[in-house]
Amino acid sequence: MYSLYWPWVFVLLPLPWLIKRLPRVKQASITTIEAPFLNDLFGQKKGEHQQRASWLNWLPWLLLLLAVSRPQWIGDPVALPIEGRDLMLAIDISGSMEQKDMQINGQAVDRLTAVKKVAGEFIDRRVGDRIGLILFGENAYLQAPLTFDRKTVNTLLFEAAIGLAGKSTAIGDSIGLAVKKARETEDGNRVLIVLTDGQNTAGAIEPLKAAELARAEKLKIYTIGVGADELVVNSFFGGQRRINPSSDLDEASLRRIAAITEGKYFRARDTRELEQIYAILDELEPLAAEEQFYRPTDELYFWPLLAALIALFLTLWLRRLQ
């Protein structure tokens, strides 16, 4: 649309008319300065007291004011690019994730169900980030490549099933797959969140070696160890006993992986701690700024300025012919 940046300048429109009607100061000590330009332009020659100005006499002044008011063409809103992150989630779906030592609304659920709920909410919040999803067990699979389509990533996460990728745990392969995908993207904010409840028992690459490769690609890794420290179960003889369902969790390796890549290790013993961890991740890796827009603006002042000059010369030429 068209717009005038300084529309108030049109209050000066009657200025030439007012100047011509100012009372003259008749004193011998004061030299009267005549303005032939105004005389010619607004229809008063020497000896003439009144002459009606035509629309053509006013046109140059009107166009000059139009140029000074800075006419602009303002285009449609254009979204500014959002500077987000390339954020990969590597989720363990090995057999041990079926352990029911987590709770949602007071109901016991398996580890993967709790992860789906909390990680799904985390994905929903990551506006401006490209999200990718890796599922791993005995093998690691790229379930969703990096994309802005958070809804699809969430759908694929919730469709994941325990044991789908095998019963064992290939932590190193999941990191290696993320490194491979990082090499296919431009340099930027690259983050990998690895969530597991065990230790590396399968795969072709050792986790620490994969972490070294990740560091070379500037891929920061946050590791999360999930699972309760204590669980009450019924014994074979009818009593109850307490066990540590997370005895296989290799916290030392997870800490080392995070340290190598300048990330951080977290421990989630229940759903509440898992939610807190993802909230901390939001702080460590802030969300992209809210989407902003700008409207492209083209300055058009030179067109009425050129027209004003042409109209001025045309007006003076026509008056010389009278």
HELIX and SHEET records of a PDB file:
HELIX    1   1 PRO A    7  LEU A   12  5                                   6    
HELIX    2   2 LEU A   15  LYS A   20  1                                   6    
HELIX    3   3 PRO A   36  LEU A   41  1                                   6    
HELIX    4   4 TRP A   55  VAL A   68  1                                  14    
HELIX    5   5 GLY A   95  GLU A   98  5                                   4    
HELIX    6   6 ARG A  111  ARG A  125  1                                  15    
HELIX    7   7 ARG A  150  PHE A  158  1                                   9    
HELIX    8   8 ILE A  171  ARG A  183  1                                  13    
HELIX    9   9 PRO A  207  ALA A  216  1                                  10    
HELIX   10  10 GLU A  251  ILE A  260  1                                  10    
HELIX   11  11 THR A  271  LEU A  284  1                                  14    
HELIX   12  12 PHE A  302  LEU A  321  1                                  20    
SHEET    1   A 3 TYR A   2  LEU A   4  0                                        
SHEET    2   A 3 PRO A  71  ILE A  74 -1                                        
SHEET    3   A 3 THR A 297  GLU A 299 -1                                        
SHEET    1   B 2 VAL A  78  ALA A  79  0                                        
SHEET    2   B 2 PHE A 293  TYR A 294 -1                                        
SHEET    1   C 6 ALA A 140  THR A 147  0                                        
SHEET    2   C 6 ARG A 130  PHE A 136 -1                                        
SHEET    3   C 6 ASP A  86  ASP A  92  1                                        
SHEET    4   C 6 ARG A 190  THR A 196  1                                        
SHEET    5   C 6 LEU A 219  VAL A 226  1                                        
SHEET    6   C 6 LYS A 264  ALA A 268  1                                        
SHEET    1   D 2 MET A 102  ILE A 104  0                                        
SHEET    2   D 2 GLN A 107  VAL A 109 -1                                        
SHEET    1   E 2 LEU A 231  ASN A 234  0                                        
SHEET    2   E 2 GLN A 240  ILE A 243 -1                                        
END                                                                             
